[in-house]
Amino acid sequence: MSGRVTQIEERLRAVLQPLRLEVKDESAKHVGHAGARDGGGHFDVTIVSAQFAGQGLLQRHRLVYDALGEAMRQDIHALSIHAYSPEEA
């Protein structure tokens, strides 16, 4: 597991206390892409958290972005988010 994946998992677990969390590093699929050349990774996150209950898609994504903080501006170029409440999972 890459250090970036570990960092993403730790930040999301600390803030959103997910019931389920899966982070995939898909950077290898984007070799040569502008963001990849600049060092930013491409990641796919599936997360189930009670904090998403009653939240719309935009609010859920904002919660994830806020949890990741500075990593969103430095280490992550692209992030695909699949965020669910426990009832939806």
Secondary structure as UniProt FT lines:
FT   HELIX           3..16
FT   STRAND          20..25
FT   HELIX           27..30
FT   TURN            31..32
FT   HELIX           34..37
FT   TURN            38..39
FT   STRAND          41..48
FT   HELIX           50..52
FT   TURN            53..54
FT   HELIX           57..68
FT   TURN            69..70
FT   HELIX           71..74
FT   STRAND          76..84
FT   TURN            86..88
//
